[in-house]
Amino acid sequence: MNIRMITAAGLLLALAGCSTTGTALPTIASNPVQDRWEGQSAGRFFASYGPPISDRDEGGNRVYTWRGGYKTVTVGGKKGAKKSKLYLSCKADIVTNQSYVIRSIHILGDQPGTNGSSYCAELLAPPEKAS
Protein backbone atom coordinates (compact mmCIF):
# COMPACT_ATOMS: atom_id res chain seq x y z
CA MET A 1 0.00 0.00 0.00
CA ASN A 2 2.87 2.40 0.79
CA ILE A 3 4.35 1.73 -2.64
CA ARG A 4 1.04 2.70 -4.28
CA MET A 5 0.89 5.93 -2.27
CA ILE A 6 4.47 6.83 -3.13
CA THR A 7 3.89 6.04 -6.82
CA ALA A 8 0.69 8.12 -6.88
CA ALA A 9 2.44 11.02 -5.13
CA GLY A 10 5.33 10.85 -7.61
CA LEU A 11 2.92 10.83 -10.54
CA LEU A 12 1.08 13.84 -9.14
CA LEU A 13 4.34 15.71 -8.69
CA ALA A 14 5.39 14.90 -12.25
CA LEU A 15 2.07 16.10 -13.60
CA ALA A 16 2.23 19.25 -11.47
CA GLY A 17 5.49 20.10 -13.19
CA CYS A 18 3.77 20.16 -16.56
CA SER A 19 2.55 23.56 -17.62
CA THR A 20 1.55 25.42 -20.72
CA THR A 21 4.08 27.54 -22.55
CA GLY A 22 1.93 30.63 -22.35
CA THR A 23 0.82 30.55 -25.95
CA ALA A 24 -2.87 30.92 -26.55
CA LEU A 25 -4.84 27.82 -27.31
CA PRO A 26 -6.26 27.70 -30.81
CA THR A 27 -9.82 28.92 -30.95
CA ILE A 28 -12.59 26.87 -32.39
CA ALA A 29 -13.24 27.91 -35.94
CA SER A 30 -16.29 30.10 -36.23
CA ASN A 31 -19.29 28.92 -38.16
CA PRO A 32 -20.12 31.69 -40.65
CA VAL A 33 -23.50 30.12 -41.45
CA GLN A 34 -24.40 30.06 -37.75
CA ASP A 35 -23.15 33.62 -37.31
CA ARG A 36 -25.19 34.84 -40.30
CA TRP A 37 -28.52 33.16 -39.47
CA GLU A 38 -28.72 32.83 -35.68
CA GLY A 39 -31.59 35.03 -34.44
CA GLN A 40 -33.11 35.35 -37.92
CA SER A 41 -36.52 34.05 -38.96
CA ALA A 42 -36.55 30.51 -40.33
CA GLY A 43 -39.21 31.73 -42.76
CA ARG A 44 -36.69 34.12 -44.27
CA PHE A 45 -34.14 31.32 -44.59
CA PHE A 46 -36.60 28.94 -46.27
CA ALA A 47 -37.92 31.70 -48.57
CA SER A 48 -34.36 32.35 -49.72
CA TYR A 49 -33.09 28.77 -50.05
CA GLY A 50 -36.10 26.48 -50.33
CA PRO A 51 -38.22 24.45 -47.94
CA PRO A 52 -36.93 21.81 -45.52
CA ILE A 53 -37.07 18.12 -46.42
CA SER A 54 -38.23 17.08 -42.94
CA ASP A 55 -38.82 18.33 -39.42
CA ARG A 56 -39.05 16.98 -35.89
CA ASP A 57 -39.56 18.14 -32.30
CA GLU A 58 -36.53 17.95 -30.06
CA GLY A 59 -36.44 19.24 -26.49
CA GLY A 60 -38.90 22.08 -26.96
CA ASN A 61 -37.30 23.14 -30.25
CA ARG A 62 -38.22 22.32 -33.81
CA VAL A 63 -35.42 20.87 -35.95
CA TYR A 64 -35.74 21.23 -39.72
CA THR A 65 -33.51 19.19 -41.99
CA TRP A 66 -32.78 21.20 -45.11
CA ARG A 67 -30.95 20.31 -48.27
CA GLY A 68 -30.38 22.60 -51.22
CA GLY A 69 -28.03 24.78 -53.16
CA TYR A 70 -27.71 22.23 -55.91
CA LYS A 71 -25.11 23.41 -58.38
CA THR A 72 -22.99 21.83 -61.07
CA VAL A 73 -19.61 23.38 -61.77
CA THR A 74 -17.05 22.44 -64.38
CA VAL A 75 -13.45 22.49 -63.29
CA GLY A 76 -10.52 22.19 -65.60
CA GLY A 77 -7.11 20.91 -64.86
CA LYS A 78 -3.88 22.22 -66.23
CA LYS A 79 -3.42 22.62 -69.95
CA GLY A 80 -4.41 19.45 -71.74
CA ALA A 81 -6.11 17.90 -68.70
CA LYS A 82 -9.68 16.74 -68.99
CA LYS A 83 -12.33 18.96 -67.41
CA SER A 84 -14.58 17.40 -64.81
CA LYS A 85 -17.92 18.27 -63.26
CA LEU A 86 -18.57 18.73 -59.56
CA TYR A 87 -22.07 18.40 -58.16
CA LEU A 88 -22.39 20.66 -55.14
CA SER A 89 -25.08 20.77 -52.46
CA CYS A 90 -25.46 21.56 -48.79
CA LYS A 91 -27.34 19.79 -45.99
CA ALA A 92 -28.07 21.22 -42.55
CA ASP A 93 -30.20 20.85 -39.44
CA ILE A 94 -31.81 24.18 -38.56
CA VAL A 95 -32.95 24.42 -34.94
CA THR A 96 -35.70 26.94 -34.19
CA ASN A 97 -37.47 27.99 -31.02
CA GLN A 98 -41.26 28.15 -30.62
CA SER A 99 -41.27 31.58 -32.29
CA TYR A 100 -39.72 30.17 -35.50
CA VAL A 101 -36.44 32.00 -34.82
CA ILE A 102 -33.22 30.16 -35.71
CA ARG A 103 -31.26 29.13 -32.63
CA SER A 104 -28.53 27.18 -34.42
CA ILE A 105 -27.53 25.64 -37.72
CA HIS A 106 -25.57 22.38 -37.82
CA ILE A 107 -24.00 21.57 -41.18
CA LEU A 108 -24.50 17.89 -41.93
CA GLY A 109 -23.18 17.66 -45.47
CA ASP A 110 -20.68 20.00 -47.07
CA GLN A 111 -18.12 19.98 -49.84
CA PRO A 112 -15.29 22.23 -50.90
CA GLY A 113 -16.74 25.26 -52.65
CA THR A 114 -15.62 27.06 -55.75
CA ASN A 115 -13.82 29.73 -53.70
CA GLY A 116 -12.98 27.99 -50.44
CA SER A 117 -13.25 24.97 -48.21
CA SER A 118 -17.03 25.16 -47.59
CA TYR A 119 -19.73 25.29 -50.23
CA CYS A 120 -22.36 25.71 -47.48
CA ALA A 121 -20.59 28.84 -46.22
CA GLU A 122 -20.34 30.23 -49.77
CA LEU A 123 -24.03 29.60 -50.33
CA LEU A 124 -25.61 30.46 -46.97
CA ALA A 125 -23.23 33.14 -45.66
CA PRO A 126 -21.59 34.86 -48.60
CA PRO A 127 -19.27 37.74 -47.75
CA GLU A 128 -21.01 41.08 -47.87
CA LYS A 129 -20.11 43.20 -50.86
CA ALA A 130 -18.47 46.52 -50.13
CA SER A 131 -20.43 49.52 -51.35
C-alpha positions as CSV (number, residue, x, y, z in Angstrom):
1,M,0.0,0.0,0.0
2,N,2.9,2.4,0.8
3,I,4.4,1.7,-2.6
4,R,1.0,2.7,-4.3
5,M,0.9,5.9,-2.3
6,I,4.5,6.8,-3.1
7,T,3.9,6.0,-6.8
8,A,0.7,8.1,-6.9
9,A,2.4,11.0,-5.1
10,G,5.3,10.9,-7.6
11,L,2.9,10.8,-10.5
12,L,1.1,13.8,-9.1
13,L,4.3,15.7,-8.7
14,A,5.4,14.9,-12.3
15,L,2.1,16.1,-13.6
16,A,2.2,19.2,-11.5
17,G,5.5,20.1,-13.2
18,C,3.8,20.2,-16.6
19,S,2.6,23.6,-17.6
20,T,1.6,25.4,-20.7
21,T,4.1,27.5,-22.5
22,G,1.9,30.6,-22.3
23,T,0.8,30.5,-25.9
24,A,-2.9,30.9,-26.5
25,L,-4.8,27.8,-27.3
26,P,-6.3,27.7,-30.8
27,T,-9.8,28.9,-30.9
28,I,-12.6,26.9,-32.4
29,A,-13.2,27.9,-35.9
30,S,-16.3,30.1,-36.2
31,N,-19.3,28.9,-38.2
32,P,-20.1,31.7,-40.7
33,V,-23.5,30.1,-41.4
34,Q,-24.4,30.1,-37.8
35,D,-23.2,33.6,-37.3
36,R,-25.2,34.8,-40.3
37,W,-28.5,33.2,-39.5
38,E,-28.7,32.8,-35.7
39,G,-31.6,35.0,-34.4
40,Q,-33.1,35.4,-37.9
41,S,-36.5,34.1,-39.0
42,A,-36.6,30.5,-40.3
43,G,-39.2,31.7,-42.8
44,R,-36.7,34.1,-44.3
45,F,-34.1,31.3,-44.6
46,F,-36.6,28.9,-46.3
47,A,-37.9,31.7,-48.6
48,S,-34.4,32.3,-49.7
49,Y,-33.1,28.8,-50.0
50,G,-36.1,26.5,-50.3
51,P,-38.2,24.4,-47.9
52,P,-36.9,21.8,-45.5
53,I,-37.1,18.1,-46.4
54,S,-38.2,17.1,-42.9
55,D,-38.8,18.3,-39.4
56,R,-39.1,17.0,-35.9
57,D,-39.6,18.1,-32.3
58,E,-36.5,18.0,-30.1
59,G,-36.4,19.2,-26.5
60,G,-38.9,22.1,-27.0
61,N,-37.3,23.1,-30.2
62,R,-38.2,22.3,-33.8
63,V,-35.4,20.9,-36.0
64,Y,-35.7,21.2,-39.7
65,T,-33.5,19.2,-42.0
66,W,-32.8,21.2,-45.1
67,R,-30.9,20.3,-48.3
68,G,-30.4,22.6,-51.2
69,G,-28.0,24.8,-53.2
70,Y,-27.7,22.2,-55.9
71,K,-25.1,23.4,-58.4
72,T,-23.0,21.8,-61.1
73,V,-19.6,23.4,-61.8
74,T,-17.0,22.4,-64.4
75,V,-13.5,22.5,-63.3
76,G,-10.5,22.2,-65.6
77,G,-7.1,20.9,-64.9
78,K,-3.9,22.2,-66.2
79,K,-3.4,22.6,-70.0
80,G,-4.4,19.4,-71.7
81,A,-6.1,17.9,-68.7
82,K,-9.7,16.7,-69.0
83,K,-12.3,19.0,-67.4
84,S,-14.6,17.4,-64.8
85,K,-17.9,18.3,-63.3
86,L,-18.6,18.7,-59.6
87,Y,-22.1,18.4,-58.2
88,L,-22.4,20.7,-55.1
89,S,-25.1,20.8,-52.5
90,C,-25.5,21.6,-48.8
91,K,-27.3,19.8,-46.0
92,A,-28.1,21.2,-42.6
93,D,-30.2,20.9,-39.4
94,I,-31.8,24.2,-38.6
95,V,-32.9,24.4,-34.9
96,T,-35.7,26.9,-34.2
97,N,-37.5,28.0,-31.0
98,Q,-41.3,28.1,-30.6
99,S,-41.3,31.6,-32.3
100,Y,-39.7,30.2,-35.5
101,V,-36.4,32.0,-34.8
102,I,-33.2,30.2,-35.7
103,R,-31.3,29.1,-32.6
104,S,-28.5,27.2,-34.4
105,I,-27.5,25.6,-37.7
106,H,-25.6,22.4,-37.8
107,I,-24.0,21.6,-41.2
108,L,-24.5,17.9,-41.9
109,G,-23.2,17.7,-45.5
110,D,-20.7,20.0,-47.1
111,Q,-18.1,20.0,-49.8
112,P,-15.3,22.2,-50.9
113,G,-16.7,25.3,-52.6
114,T,-15.6,27.1,-55.7
115,N,-13.8,29.7,-53.7
116,G,-13.0,28.0,-50.4
117,S,-13.2,25.0,-48.2
118,S,-17.0,25.2,-47.6
119,Y,-19.7,25.3,-50.2
120,C,-22.4,25.7,-47.5
121,A,-20.6,28.8,-46.2
122,E,-20.3,30.2,-49.8
123,L,-24.0,29.6,-50.3
124,L,-25.6,30.5,-47.0
125,A,-23.2,33.1,-45.7
126,P,-21.6,34.9,-48.6
127,P,-19.3,37.7,-47.8
128,E,-21.0,41.1,-47.9
129,K,-20.1,43.2,-50.9
130,A,-18.5,46.5,-50.1
131,S,-20.4,49.5,-51.4
